[in-house]
């Protein structure tokens, strides 16, 4: 729904932030942590391990 220039800028910003987050976290190897109580999968950023959790 964003105008093309704003959409491109947001995508560029989020791509960099996603890369930074991935570089500072690890994939959670335990599949039981990948879904909520109803069996719906969590988003990819909830399936990462990072300090403080």
PDB file with SEQRES, HELIX, SHEET and CRYST1 records, atoms N, CA, C and O in Angstrom:
SEQRES   1 A   53  UNK UNK UNK UNK UNK UNK UNK UNK UNK UNK UNK UNK UNK          
SEQRES   2 A   53  UNK UNK UNK UNK UNK UNK UNK UNK UNK UNK UNK UNK UNK          
SEQRES   3 A   53  UNK UNK UNK UNK UNK UNK UNK UNK UNK UNK UNK UNK UNK          
SEQRES   4 A   53  UNK UNK UNK UNK UNK UNK UNK UNK UNK UNK UNK UNK UNK          
SEQRES   5 A   53  UNK                                                          
HELIX    1 AA1 UNK A    4  UNK A   24  1                                  21    
HELIX    2 AA2 UNK A   31  UNK A   33  5                                   3    
HELIX    3 AA3 UNK A   44  UNK A   47  5                                   4    
SHEET    1 AA1 2 UNK A  26  UNK A  27  0                                        
SHEET    2 AA1 2 UNK A  48  UNK A  49 -1                                        
CRYST1    1.000    1.000    1.000  90.00  90.00  90.00 P 1           1          
ATOM      1  N   UNK A   1       0.811  -1.195   0.000  1.00  0.00           N  
ATOM      2  CA  UNK A   1       0.000   0.000   0.000  1.00  0.00           C  
ATOM      3  C   UNK A   1       0.860   1.269   0.000  1.00  0.00           C  
ATOM      4  O   UNK A   1       0.363   2.362  -0.270  1.00  0.00           O  
ATOM      5  N   UNK A   2       2.145   1.116   0.302  1.00  0.00           N  
ATOM      6  CA  UNK A   2       3.028   2.276   0.310  1.00  0.00           C  
ATOM      7  C   UNK A   2       3.374   2.686  -1.117  1.00  0.00           C  
ATOM      8  O   UNK A   2       3.402   1.843  -2.014  1.00  0.00           O  
ATOM      9  N   UNK A   3       3.634   3.959  -1.331  1.00  0.00           N  
ATOM     10  CA  UNK A   3       4.137   4.384  -2.635  1.00  0.00           C  
ATOM     11  C   UNK A   3       5.477   3.699  -2.919  1.00  0.00           C  
ATOM     12  O   UNK A   3       6.208   3.354  -1.991  1.00  0.00           O  
ATOM     13  N   UNK A   4       5.787   3.508  -4.165  1.00  0.00           N  
ATOM     14  CA  UNK A   4       6.978   2.763  -4.566  1.00  0.00           C  
ATOM     15  C   UNK A   4       8.267   3.271  -3.915  1.00  0.00           C  
ATOM     16  O   UNK A   4       9.032   2.443  -3.419  1.00  0.00           O  
ATOM     17  N   UNK A   5       8.557   4.570  -3.885  1.00  0.00           N  
ATOM     18  CA  UNK A   5       9.814   5.002  -3.245  1.00  0.00           C  
ATOM     19  C   UNK A   5       9.865   4.657  -1.754  1.00  0.00           C  
ATOM     20  O   UNK A   5      10.906   4.233  -1.251  1.00  0.00           O  
ATOM     21  N   UNK A   6       8.751   4.836  -1.051  1.00  0.00           N  
ATOM     22  CA  UNK A   6       8.715   4.517   0.375  1.00  0.00           C  
ATOM     23  C   UNK A   6       8.842   3.013   0.591  1.00  0.00           C  
ATOM     24  O   UNK A   6       9.517   2.575   1.523  1.00  0.00           O  
ATOM     25  N   UNK A   7       8.213   2.238  -0.245  1.00  0.00           N  
ATOM     26  CA  UNK A   7       8.284   0.776  -0.157  1.00  0.00           C  
ATOM     27  C   UNK A   7       9.724   0.300  -0.354  1.00  0.00           C  
ATOM     28  O   UNK A   7      10.204  -0.568   0.376  1.00  0.00           O  
ATOM     29  N   UNK A   8      10.401   0.869  -1.336  1.00  0.00           N  
ATOM     30  CA  UNK A   8      11.792   0.484  -1.605  1.00  0.00           C  
ATOM     31  C   UNK A   8      12.690   0.862  -0.429  1.00  0.00           C  
ATOM     32  O   UNK A   8      13.567   0.086  -0.048  1.00  0.00           O  
ATOM     33  N   UNK A   9      12.483   2.031   0.143  1.00  0.00           N  
ATOM     34  CA  UNK A   9      13.286   2.476   1.284  1.00  0.00           C  
ATOM     35  C   UNK A   9      13.045   1.585   2.499  1.00  0.00           C  
ATOM     36  O   UNK A   9      13.991   1.209   3.190  1.00  0.00           O  
ATOM     37  N   UNK A  10      11.797   1.249   2.759  1.00  0.00           N  
ATOM     38  CA  UNK A  10      11.469   0.372   3.885  1.00  0.00           C  
ATOM     39  C   UNK A  10      12.081  -1.012   3.690  1.00  0.00           C  
ATOM     40  O   UNK A  10      12.629  -1.584   4.632  1.00  0.00           O  
ATOM     41  N   UNK A  11      11.991  -1.553   2.480  1.00  0.00           N  
ATOM     42  CA  UNK A  11      12.581  -2.862   2.191  1.00  0.00           C  
ATOM     43  C   UNK A  11      14.085  -2.829   2.407  1.00  0.00           C  
ATOM     44  O   UNK A  11      14.648  -3.771   2.966  1.00  0.00           O  
ATOM     45  N   UNK A  12      14.745  -1.762   1.975  1.00  0.00           N  
ATOM     46  CA  UNK A  12      16.192  -1.627   2.145  1.00  0.00           C  
ATOM     47  C   UNK A  12      16.545  -1.574   3.638  1.00  0.00           C  
ATOM     48  O   UNK A  12      17.506  -2.211   4.071  1.00  0.00           O  
ATOM     49  N   UNK A  13      15.786  -0.833   4.405  1.00  0.00           N  
ATOM     50  CA  UNK A  13      16.020  -0.720   5.844  1.00  0.00           C  
ATOM     51  C   UNK A  13      15.810  -2.064   6.539  1.00  0.00           C  
ATOM     52  O   UNK A  13      16.652  -2.491   7.329  1.00  0.00           O  
ATOM     53  N   UNK A  14      14.697  -2.729   6.254  1.00  0.00           N  
ATOM     54  CA  UNK A  14      14.393  -3.996   6.910  1.00  0.00           C  
ATOM     55  C   UNK A  14      15.359  -5.110   6.510  1.00  0.00           C  
ATOM     56  O   UNK A  14      15.684  -5.968   7.330  1.00  0.00           O  
ATOM     57  N   UNK A  15      15.810  -5.104   5.282  1.00  0.00           N  
ATOM     58  CA  UNK A  15      16.777  -6.105   4.836  1.00  0.00           C  
ATOM     59  C   UNK A  15      18.057  -6.001   5.666  1.00  0.00           C  
ATOM     60  O   UNK A  15      18.611  -7.015   6.092  1.00  0.00           O  
ATOM     61  N   UNK A  16      18.516  -4.790   5.890  1.00  0.00           N  
ATOM     62  CA  UNK A  16      19.712  -4.579   6.710  1.00  0.00           C  
ATOM     63  C   UNK A  16      19.491  -4.988   8.158  1.00  0.00           C  
ATOM     64  O   UNK A  16      20.360  -5.611   8.768  1.00  0.00           O  
ATOM     65  N   UNK A  17      18.330  -4.638   8.714  1.00  0.00           N  
ATOM     66  CA  UNK A  17      18.025  -5.004  10.095  1.00  0.00           C  
ATOM     67  C   UNK A  17      17.877  -6.513  10.253  1.00  0.00           C  
ATOM     68  O   UNK A  17      18.348  -7.081  11.238  1.00  0.00           O  
ATOM     69  N   UNK A  18      17.232  -7.158   9.300  1.00  0.00           N  
ATOM     70  CA  UNK A  18      17.096  -8.621   9.345  1.00  0.00           C  
ATOM     71  C   UNK A  18      18.466  -9.294   9.296  1.00  0.00           C  
ATOM     72  O   UNK A  18      18.714 -10.253  10.027  1.00  0.00           O  
ATOM     73  N   UNK A  19      19.347  -8.801   8.446  1.00  0.00           N  
ATOM     74  CA  UNK A  19      20.691  -9.375   8.335  1.00  0.00           C  
ATOM     75  C   UNK A  19      21.458  -9.193   9.646  1.00  0.00           C  
ATOM     76  O   UNK A  19      22.157 -10.106  10.088  1.00  0.00           O  
ATOM     77  N   UNK A  20      21.332  -8.036  10.258  1.00  0.00           N  
ATOM     78  CA  UNK A  20      21.993  -7.780  11.542  1.00  0.00           C  
ATOM     79  C   UNK A  20      21.456  -8.718  12.617  1.00  0.00           C  
ATOM     80  O   UNK A  20      22.234  -9.276  13.390  1.00  0.00           O  
ATOM     81  N   UNK A  21      20.144  -8.899  12.677  1.00  0.00           N  
ATOM     82  CA  UNK A  21      19.532  -9.789  13.658  1.00  0.00           C  
ATOM     83  C   UNK A  21      19.984 -11.221  13.454  1.00  0.00           C  
ATOM     84  O   UNK A  21      20.317 -11.916  14.414  1.00  0.00           O  
ATOM     85  N   UNK A  22      19.998 -11.663  12.205  1.00  0.00           N  
ATOM     86  CA  UNK A  22      20.447 -13.033  11.909  1.00  0.00           C  
ATOM     87  C   UNK A  22      21.915 -13.240  12.276  1.00  0.00           C  
ATOM     88  O   UNK A  22      22.298 -14.324  12.717  1.00  0.00           O  
ATOM     89  N   UNK A  23      22.732 -12.212  12.098  1.00  0.00           N  
ATOM     90  CA  UNK A  23      24.158 -12.356  12.412  1.00  0.00           C  
ATOM     91  C   UNK A  23      24.400 -12.421  13.918  1.00  0.00           C  
ATOM     92  O   UNK A  23      25.431 -12.937  14.348  1.00  0.00           O  
ATOM     93  N   UNK A  24      23.476 -11.910  14.724  1.00  0.00           N  
ATOM     94  CA  UNK A  24      23.646 -11.893  16.179  1.00  0.00           C  
ATOM     95  C   UNK A  24      22.870 -13.002  16.891  1.00  0.00           C  
ATOM     96  O   UNK A  24      22.914 -13.091  18.118  1.00  0.00           O  
ATOM     97  N   UNK A  25      22.169 -13.840  16.146  1.00  0.00           N  
ATOM     98  CA  UNK A  25      21.369 -14.903  16.748  1.00  0.00           C  
ATOM     99  C   UNK A  25      21.673 -16.238  16.073  1.00  0.00           C  
ATOM    100  O   UNK A  25      22.345 -16.295  15.042  1.00  0.00           O  
ATOM    101  N   UNK A  26      21.161 -17.310  16.681  1.00  0.00           N  
ATOM    102  CA  UNK A  26      21.316 -18.648  16.128  1.00  0.00           C  
ATOM    103  C   UNK A  26      19.946 -19.264  15.899  1.00  0.00           C  
ATOM    104  O   UNK A  26      18.987 -18.945  16.602  1.00  0.00           O  
ATOM    105  N   UNK A  27      19.859 -20.142  14.919  1.00  0.00           N  
ATOM    106  CA  UNK A  27      18.637 -20.887  14.663  1.00  0.00           C  
ATOM    107  C   UNK A  27      18.363 -21.808  15.843  1.00  0.00           C  
ATOM    108  O   UNK A  27      19.269 -22.500  16.306  1.00  0.00           O  
ATOM    109  N   UNK A  28      17.123 -21.830  16.338  1.00  0.00           N  
ATOM    110  CA  UNK A  28      16.745 -22.723  17.438  1.00  0.00           C  
ATOM    111  C   UNK A  28      16.524 -24.123  16.877  1.00  0.00           C  
ATOM    112  O   UNK A  28      15.587 -24.323  16.104  1.00  0.00           O  
ATOM    113  N   UNK A  29      17.364 -25.108  17.244  1.00  0.00           N  
ATOM    114  CA  UNK A  29      17.240 -26.445  16.667  1.00  0.00           C  
ATOM    115  C   UNK A  29      16.080 -27.272  17.230  1.00  0.00           C  
ATOM    116  O   UNK A  29      15.791 -28.349  16.707  1.00  0.00           O  
ATOM    117  N   UNK A  30      15.410 -26.791  18.286  1.00  0.00           N  
ATOM    118  CA  UNK A  30      14.337 -27.562  18.922  1.00  0.00           C  
ATOM    119  C   UNK A  30      12.988 -27.230  18.274  1.00  0.00           C  
ATOM    120  O   UNK A  30      12.451 -26.148  18.511  1.00  0.00           O  
ATOM    121  N   UNK A  31      12.427 -28.143  17.456  1.00  0.00           N  
ATOM    122  CA  UNK A  31      11.172 -27.858  16.750  1.00  0.00           C  
ATOM    123  C   UNK A  31       9.985 -27.620  17.679  1.00  0.00           C  
ATOM    124  O   UNK A  31       8.983 -27.047  17.251  1.00  0.00           O  
ATOM    125  N   UNK A  32      10.071 -28.042  18.929  1.00  0.00           N  
ATOM    126  CA  UNK A  32       8.946 -27.799  19.845  1.00  0.00           C  
ATOM    127  C   UNK A  32       8.806 -26.315  20.154  1.00  0.00           C  
ATOM    128  O   UNK A  32       7.752 -25.883  20.621  1.00  0.00           O  
ATOM    129  N   UNK A  33       9.845 -25.531  19.904  1.00  0.00           N  
ATOM    130  CA  UNK A  33       9.789 -24.080  20.129  1.00  0.00           C  
ATOM    131  C   UNK A  33       9.295 -23.317  18.899  1.00  0.00           C  
ATOM    132  O   UNK A  33       9.200 -22.091  18.943  1.00  0.00           O  
ATOM    133  N   UNK A  34       8.981 -24.006  17.818  1.00  0.00           N  
ATOM    134  CA  UNK A  34       8.624 -23.346  16.563  1.00  0.00           C  
ATOM    135  C   UNK A  34       7.139 -23.090  16.416  1.00  0.00           C  
ATOM    136  O   UNK A  34       6.729 -22.379  15.499  1.00  0.00           O  
ATOM    137  N   UNK A  35       6.311 -23.656  17.303  1.00  0.00           N  
ATOM    138  CA  UNK A  35       4.863 -23.496  17.184  1.00  0.00           C  
ATOM    139  C   UNK A  35       4.273 -23.045  18.521  1.00  0.00           C  
ATOM    140  O   UNK A  35       4.833 -23.327  19.581  1.00  0.00           O  
ATOM    141  N   UNK A  36       3.140 -22.343  18.464  1.00  0.00           N  
ATOM    142  CA  UNK A  36       2.484 -21.928  19.692  1.00  0.00           C  
ATOM    143  C   UNK A  36       1.594 -23.054  20.209  1.00  0.00           C  
ATOM    144  O   UNK A  36       1.567 -24.137  19.623  1.00  0.00           O  
ATOM    145  N   UNK A  37       0.873 -22.816  21.284  1.00  0.00           N  
ATOM    146  CA  UNK A  37       0.061 -23.852  21.935  1.00  0.00           C  
ATOM    147  C   UNK A  37      -1.015 -24.425  21.021  1.00  0.00           C  
ATOM    148  O   UNK A  37      -1.459 -25.556  21.221  1.00  0.00           O  
ATOM    149  N   UNK A  38      -1.441 -23.650  20.015  1.00  0.00           N  
ATOM    150  CA  UNK A  38      -2.480 -24.139  19.099  1.00  0.00           C  
ATOM    151  C   UNK A  38      -1.904 -24.835  17.863  1.00  0.00           C  
ATOM    152  O   UNK A  38      -2.655 -25.295  17.002  1.00  0.00           O  
ATOM    153  N   UNK A  39      -0.572 -24.912  17.775  1.00  0.00           N  
ATOM    154  CA  UNK A  39       0.064 -25.571  16.639  1.00  0.00           C  
ATOM    155  C   UNK A  39       0.405 -24.647  15.490  1.00  0.00           C  
ATOM    156  O   UNK A  39       0.928 -25.101  14.472  1.00  0.00           O  
ATOM    157  N   UNK A  40       0.119 -23.356  15.628  1.00  0.00           N  
ATOM    158  CA  UNK A  40       0.461 -22.391  14.578  1.00  0.00           C  
ATOM    159  C   UNK A  40       1.945 -22.047  14.655  1.00  0.00           C  
ATOM    160  O   UNK A  40       2.464 -21.812  15.747  1.00  0.00           O  
ATOM    161  N   UNK A  41       2.636 -22.014  13.521  1.00  0.00           N  
ATOM    162  CA  UNK A  41       4.067 -21.722  13.550  1.00  0.00           C  
ATOM    163  C   UNK A  41       4.345 -20.265  13.919  1.00  0.00           C  
ATOM    164  O   UNK A  41       3.625 -19.350  13.517  1.00  0.00           O  
ATOM    165  N   UNK A  42       5.414 -20.081  14.696  1.00  0.00           N  
ATOM    166  CA  UNK A  42       5.872 -18.722  15.004  1.00  0.00           C  
ATOM    167  C   UNK A  42       6.585 -18.151  13.782  1.00  0.00           C  
ATOM    168  O   UNK A  42       7.039 -18.894  12.912  1.00  0.00           O  
ATOM    169  N   UNK A  43       6.675 -16.841  13.729  1.00  0.00           N  
ATOM    170  CA  UNK A  43       7.444 -16.167  12.674  1.00  0.00           C  
ATOM    171  C   UNK A  43       8.920 -16.524  12.840  1.00  0.00           C  
ATOM    172  O   UNK A  43       9.337 -16.956  13.915  1.00  0.00           O  
ATOM    173  N   UNK A  44       9.706 -16.346  11.789  1.00  0.00           N  
ATOM    174  CA  UNK A  44      11.099 -16.774  11.810  1.00  0.00           C  
ATOM    175  C   UNK A  44      11.879 -16.119  12.941  1.00  0.00           C  
ATOM    176  O   UNK A  44      12.772 -16.753  13.503  1.00  0.00           O  
ATOM    177  N   UNK A  45      11.578 -14.879  13.293  1.00  0.00           N  
ATOM    178  CA  UNK A  45      12.362 -14.192  14.322  1.00  0.00           C  
ATOM    179  C   UNK A  45      12.064 -14.728  15.726  1.00  0.00           C  
ATOM    180  O   UNK A  45      12.836 -14.484  16.653  1.00  0.00           O  
ATOM    181  N   UNK A  46      10.968 -15.448  15.890  1.00  0.00           N  
ATOM    182  CA  UNK A  46      10.669 -16.091  17.172  1.00  0.00           C  
ATOM    183  C   UNK A  46      11.347 -17.453  17.277  1.00  0.00           C  
ATOM    184  O   UNK A  46      11.335 -18.069  18.343  1.00  0.00           O  
ATOM    185  N   UNK A  47      11.936 -17.928  16.186  1.00  0.00           N  
ATOM    186  CA  UNK A  47      12.595 -19.230  16.180  1.00  0.00           C  
ATOM    187  C   UNK A  47      14.121 -19.074  16.225  1.00  0.00           C  
ATOM    188  O   UNK A  47      14.860 -19.948  15.771  1.00  0.00           O  
ATOM    189  N   UNK A  48      14.570 -17.961  16.771  1.00  0.00           N  
ATOM    190  CA  UNK A  48      15.985 -17.677  16.898  1.00  0.00           C  
ATOM    191  C   UNK A  48      16.372 -17.685  18.380  1.00  0.00           C  
ATOM    192  O   UNK A  48      15.554 -17.357  19.240  1.00  0.00           O  
ATOM    193  N   UNK A  49      17.609 -18.057  18.672  1.00  0.00           N  
ATOM    194  CA  UNK A  49      18.144 -18.018  20.029  1.00  0.00           C  
ATOM    195  C   UNK A  49      19.070 -16.805  20.147  1.00  0.00           C  
ATOM    196  O   UNK A  49      19.917 -16.565  19.286  1.00  0.00           O  
ATOM    197  N   UNK A  50      18.889 -16.045  21.233  1.00  0.00           N  
ATOM    198  CA  UNK A  50      19.766 -14.922  21.466  1.00  0.00           C  
ATOM    199  C   UNK A  50      19.922 -14.704  22.951  1.00  0.00           C  
ATOM    200  O   UNK A  50      19.093 -15.148  23.745  1.00  0.00           O  
ATOM    201  N   UNK A  51      20.986 -14.020  23.324  1.00  0.00           N  
ATOM    202  CA  UNK A  51      21.324 -13.811  24.720  1.00  0.00           C  
ATOM    203  C   UNK A  51      20.201 -13.070  25.442  1.00  0.00           C  
ATOM    204  O   UNK A  51      19.603 -12.142  24.898  1.00  0.00           O  
ATOM    205  N   UNK A  52      19.930 -13.486  26.647  1.00  0.00           N  
ATOM    206  CA  UNK A  52      18.916 -12.820  27.445  1.00  0.00           C  
ATOM    207  C   UNK A  52      17.580 -13.537  27.451  1.00  0.00           C  
ATOM    208  O   UNK A  52      16.641 -13.088  28.109  1.00  0.00           O  
ATOM    209  N   UNK A  53      17.480 -14.635  26.734  1.00  0.00           N  
ATOM    210  CA  UNK A  53      16.203 -15.368  26.710  1.00  0.00           C  
ATOM    211  C   UNK A  53      16.348 -16.686  27.399  1.00  0.00           C  
ATOM    212  O   UNK A  53      15.385 -17.448  27.484  1.00  0.00           O  
TER     213      UNK A  53                                                      
END                                                                             
